[in-house]
């Protein structure tokens, strides 16, 4: 552990001990925090974007803490007003990308506790594929090189096949992930959907802000059709890939008939019918490196809007 990390954790412990977390949580008792997870794994392998792959032991601890301080509710509940006398904030658990580990290990932990959840899945990523952001991540645990990320998101528009073709042309080293670190098969996702609400994460997980208008519409319409036919969701919700969107993208989402759309960060929200037709609903991203105290402070709203 680095000195900086050690100091940060001491500070988090001190803030939590002071009671600030509980006080802020009480002030937010009529609000909701929507948590954005990515993957859940047995152990860290040193491969992939490590911030996205949370060990299942840490996930268990976070779920237990969350259940003791929040009302963990289905995604649907954010579109309903919180009771006037609600004593605790609401919390919603979501997964982006439909990783194998999240759909198996993560769902198993939710089921053990009777906690609901949701997944935002892509309809067009191949079964068992290693995503470009995991395959091109550095092996020192520091994630993607900033320049590689810029090229992938801008020049290659964040598209899986385009980025991988670019990697091959430039002879970038690509590391394959173990099974739990890859995108789940359709069969695994279908089993998980018996317990999770299924939302949309587009077809190919592109950077929507870099696509031409026709392709943006195509991504949104095709994935909405898929989730309607496969999972019976008539008015789907969307999580923006990479959390990236702009006014043009929002207008396309509205035109495609989506119920709402979610960012990957931003803080708490106030549940209610007002969120119907909301296309920048905030969530709180949960990276793998959070300490227990850091997690409790984050989901209590300390430092968040």
Secondary structure by P-SEA (a helix, b strand, c coil): ccaaaaaaaaaaaaaaaaaaaaaaaaaaccbbbbbbbccccccccccccccccccaaaaaaaaaaaaacccccccccccccccccccbbbbbbbbcccccccccaaaaaaaaaccccccccccccccccccccccccccccccccaaaaaaaaccccccaaaaaaaaaaaccbbbbbccccccccaaaaaaaaacbbbbbccccccccccccaaaaaaaaaaaaaaaaaaccccbbbbbcccccccaaaaaaaaaacccccccccccccccccccccccbbbbbbbcccccaaaaaaaaaccccc
